[in-house]
Structures are given as structure tokens and as C-alpha cells.
Amino acid sequence: QVQLVESGGGLVQPGGSLSLSCAASGSMFSVNTMAWYRQAPGKEREVVAAFTWGGRVIYAESVKGRFTLSRDNAKNTLYLQMNSLKPEDTAVYYCNINQTTYRGVMDYWGLGITVTVSS
């Protein structure tokens, strides 16, 4: 079982920056992917950035060049640095870990944290 706790959201003006953190606890063996997703009002949840199996990083086209995904394995923490924020980045951001367990492949989610980009 993995528990995820997000922090760092809030209100920021367009062009500003925010840094999100996701602290993971529990068994971190056989992790396939670690990712940030977001869900804007009235829209489906979408992947923002992810470490894929093998450590490759992928980004949504809409955030490339503005967001940076990183992690601290010693602290079991995933980060998302968000720069040049736009109103369309407003959403609830969720941390996700996809893990292979004895029960099969499991997806774990944090409760989500709100990011609001507005003047």
C-alpha cells in the first residue's frame, strides 16, 4: 500500500510560479510510473508529467518548457516545478504512482491539491 500527500498548491497570478510536492510512504518496490495529473472543472483528468519505467520523463504538450518534473528517491518525494503559469493551468493536481504488486497493477492517488492561476 502506498500513501501520497500533495502540498504546495495555491493562488498565483499569470506568469507566476508554484512548486508542488508529493510525499510517498509505504512500499515503493516495483513502481512503474510516478506522475502528476490534473483535472480542470468540467474536464477529464489528464497527465501533466510522468517518470516512465526506465526513468524517461514525458510532459503534456501544453506544459512543455514551463513545467519540470523531478524526484528525490531518498525522500520518496515527487516534485513539479511550474513556471510561466497560465489561467488554463488552473486545476486540481493529483499525484499518482502505478505499481506492480502481488495483487496486480495498482494505481495510487493523492487527494489532490488546487492550483488557481488568476489575476
LINCOR-V592768 format. One record per pair of residues at least 4 apart in sequence whose ideal C-beta (glycine too) atoms are under 7 Angstrom apart, sorted by the first residue. I is the first residue (numbers start at 1). J is the second residue. D is the distance in Angstrom with one decimal. If there is no record, write none. Layout:
# LINCOR-V592768
[[I,J,D] [I,J,D]]
This chain:
# LINCOR-V592768
[[1,26,5.0] [1,27,6.8] [2,24,5.9] [2,26,4.3] [2,27,6.6] [2,28,7.0] [2,97,5.4] [2,99,6.4] [2,108,4.3] [3,25,4.9] [3,26,5.4] [4,22,5.6] [4,24,5.5] [4,95,4.6] [4,97,6.5] [4,108,5.9] [4,109,6.6] [4,110,3.7] [5,23,4.9] [5,110,6.1] [6,20,6.3] [6,21,7.0] [6,22,5.1] [6,93,6.8] [6,95,5.1] [6,110,4.5] [6,111,7.0] [6,112,6.6] [6,113,4.1] [7,21,5.0] [7,113,6.7] [8,18,6.3] [8,19,5.3] [8,20,4.3] [8,21,5.2] [8,113,6.9] [9,18,6.9] [9,20,6.4] [9,93,6.5] [9,113,3.7] [9,114,5.1] [9,115,4.8] [10,18,6.5] [11,116,4.7] [11,118,6.7] [12,16,3.9] [12,18,5.3] [12,85,5.6] [12,117,5.7] [13,119,5.3] [14,85,6.4] [14,86,6.0] [14,87,6.0] [14,117,5.8] [14,119,5.9] [15,84,6.1] [15,85,6.8] [16,85,5.4] [17,82,6.2] [17,83,4.7] [17,85,6.7] [18,82,5.0] [18,85,6.6] [18,115,6.2] [19,79,6.4] [19,81,5.1] [20,36,6.8] [20,79,6.8] [20,80,4.3] [20,93,5.9] [20,113,6.6] [21,77,5.8] [21,79,5.6] [22,77,6.5] [22,78,4.2] [22,95,3.4] [22,110,6.1] [23,76,6.7] [23,77,5.2] [24,28,6.3] [24,76,4.4] [24,77,7.0] [24,97,6.3] [25,76,6.8] [28,76,5.8] [30,99,5.7] [30,100,4.3] [30,101,7.0] [31,97,5.8] [31,99,5.1] [32,53,5.1] [32,98,4.5] [32,99,6.3] [32,100,6.1] [33,50,5.4] [33,51,6.3] [33,52,5.5] [33,53,6.4] [33,98,4.5] [34,50,6.8] [34,51,4.7] [34,71,6.5] [34,78,5.2] [34,97,5.5] [35,47,5.7] [35,49,6.6] [35,50,3.5] [35,96,4.7] [36,48,4.5] [36,49,5.3] [36,69,6.9] [36,80,4.8] [36,93,5.9] [36,95,6.2] [37,45,5.1] [37,46,6.4] [37,47,5.4] [37,48,6.1] [37,94,4.6] [37,96,5.6] [38,46,6.2] [38,48,5.2] [38,91,3.8] [38,92,6.6] [38,93,4.8] [38,94,6.9] [39,43,6.4] [39,45,4.2] [39,91,5.6] [39,92,5.3] [40,90,6.3] [40,91,4.2] [46,60,6.5] [47,60,6.2] [48,60,5.4] [48,63,5.8] [48,67,6.6] [48,80,7.0] [49,57,6.7] [49,58,6.9] [49,59,4.9] [49,63,6.7] [49,67,5.8] [49,69,4.0] [49,80,6.3] [50,58,5.3] [51,55,6.1] [51,57,5.8] [51,69,6.6] [51,71,6.6] [52,56,4.7] [52,58,6.2] [57,69,5.4] [59,63,5.4] [59,64,4.7] [59,67,6.4] [63,67,4.1] [66,82,6.8] [66,83,5.3] [66,84,4.6] [67,80,6.1] [67,81,6.7] [67,82,5.1] [68,81,4.4] [69,80,5.8] [70,79,4.7] [71,77,6.6] [71,78,4.9] [71,79,6.6] [72,77,4.8] [78,95,6.1] [82,89,6.8] [85,89,5.0] [85,117,4.5] [86,117,6.1] [87,117,5.0] [87,118,6.3] [89,115,6.4] [89,117,5.1] [90,115,6.4] [90,116,5.2] [90,117,5.0] [91,115,6.2] [92,112,4.3] [92,113,6.9] [92,114,5.4] [93,112,6.6] [93,113,5.5] [93,115,5.6] [94,109,5.5] [94,110,5.7] [94,112,4.7] [95,110,4.1] [96,107,6.3] [96,108,6.9] [96,109,5.6] [97,108,4.7] [98,105,6.6] [98,107,5.4] [99,106,5.3] [99,108,6.8] [100,105,5.4] [101,106,5.3]]
